[in-house]
């Protein structure tokens, strides 16, 4: 395991070094989550412009020139800018790999082998390395060379037909669910391989592909279809999932929208004043009379405000919740009370607000030790810890454009952020 700083000492993965060669969402999320757990995550990027999310921000949004997409997915990482097409850059990268415990990459199949940094090639210099490959469809098969993108994979997976009305077109998820779930699965695979290495002393190749992950997330639907031939069937009325009994869905209220999950129809009928629902005492009535239930519930829900319905429905144990915008979410009292949003100093963007790491650990807390790095901000710092990489050699590599060295700012821009608003350990 690599040396650690005092700031990393409390994390569960303190002492582990992870090389992050990824871009966009799934891979960076995996690396960030390992960093939240205390790992020393080294993000290796192309020197010219860095990874994709530095220059392609969500909705074209930037904070003082820094892309929000990059800020969101790259905290707790150090940036080392190396040209992996430059022979001296590849040599420096391979020296860095000797100090690593894990590596995660999401190049298309075959690219890392051509660069000389594939699993078989790096295993020769570091047999303890856990090497994780993230792809759209796996490292073999007819789709191995196709691009893996969230929307495209959703289409392949069959999931778009589970939402909406009978005559609706396929409806994609608004969440980057395929990407996010793949990032988490990759992190789980890396953690499992590191645990196995404690017993065996050797690393291994971990492969995760987006299509398999989304299929796994539909285990209930696929097991049902594969063993009974029953497909989710949309109804004439809008529903949130074609295989779930009514009233499962989203409903307009007097001042907004509310969700209703699975519930006992008689209890719902009494709460909203619809006597017909009180007659539906069988759980399967929500399937048999699905369209009727939706037609009865929709107009009834418009009679009260969302908050009033929440009080009424909570009292009879009908699962429900408001439909928020991001602005509503920010103001929600539970979000405020639980410190679900934090702010972190960034040397250029200033005060950056973001969701708090979702894991809570009693003995090895997660936390935000550093914001997303500037491109090449840590090249000299990281390479300087490797044997034979003194300041003169690093300067020579930079002069030859094999690496990029970005001077670290003397003082971070705080934008008036109070000290207690910085990333809290959890």
C-alpha positions, 0 to 999 in steps of 0.5 A: 500500500502507498504512503498516506497523508494525515488527512487520509489517515481515518478513512477505511481505504487509508493507505491504498492508492488507486489510479483513475484513468476514467472519464464522463460518469461511471468511472469517475463516480467509482474513483470518487467513492473510493476517494471518499473512503480514504483512498489516495486516488490519482486521476491520470488525464491527457495534458492538453485538456484533461478528461471529457468532463473538464470541457463538456459541462452539464447544460453548459454550466461553469463556475469561474471557468470550472465545469460543474460536471468535473467538480461533481465527480472528482473530489478527493482525487489528485490530478497527474497529467501524463501523455499516454501516447508519449513513450516517456509518458507511458514509462512514467505511468508504468512507474506510477503503477508500481506504487498502486493497489488498484486501477480503474479504466473505461477505454474502449476494448483493446485501447489499453493494450495498444497503449501498453497499459492493459491488464496483462502488461501491467500485471507483469510489473505489479502482480498485486494490482487490482485492475478494473475495466468498465465498458458498455457491453463487456470485453468480448462479443459482437458489441464489444466495440460499441460505445457504452452510453447511459441512454443507449444502454437503457434502450438495449436493456428493455427498461424503457417499456416499463413506464408510461401509458400503452400508446406512449413511446419508450420513456427513458429515465431522467437519472443517469441510472446505468452510469451510476449503478455501473460506477457503484458495481465497479467500486464493489468489485474493486473492494472485493478484489482488494479483500481477496488480495489480503488472502492470496497476495495477488491482484486480479482483473475486474470487469464491469459492463453497463448492460449487465448492470442494468439487466441485474437491476431488472432482476425481478422483471427478467426472472418473471419473463424468463420463467413465465413469459410474462412481460410488463404490460402498460395500461391505458392510464399513465403509471410509474411501472407497468408491472406494479399494481395501481395506484403506483404513480405520480398525481397532480394536487391543488398546488403541485404533484405527489407520488403514491406507492403500493398501498392498500386500496381500501385505506387509500379510498377512505383517505381520499373519499373514493368509496369504490376503492374500499371495495377492492380488498384483494391485492391483485385488484390493483392489477385487475382494475388498474385503469379504473383505479387511476381514473378514480384517484387522479381527479380526487388528488386535485382537491388538496395541497400536497402538504395536506395530502401528506398529513392525511396519507401518513396517518393511514400508512399510505406511502407517498411523497412530494415531487420536488424540483432541485430548488425544493430539495435544497430547502427541504427540512430533512435535507437541512437537518441531516447536512445532506449538502456541503460546501468545499473550497476550490482554488478557482471555482471558490465555494462549491456546494455538493451532496455529502458522501452517502456512506456513514461509517462509525470507525472510518468516516468518509469525508471530503478531503479535497475538491476536484483537482486542477489539471496536472495540479499534482503531477510534480507532487505525485511523481516526486514520490517515485524513485528516480523522479527528482525535480530536474527529471520532472521538469524535463518531462514537462518540457518534452510535453510527456507530462503537464505540471500545473503550479498549485495556487497559493491560497484557495478562493473561498468566496466567503464560505464559512469554515464550518461549511467545508466537507465534513467527515461522516 
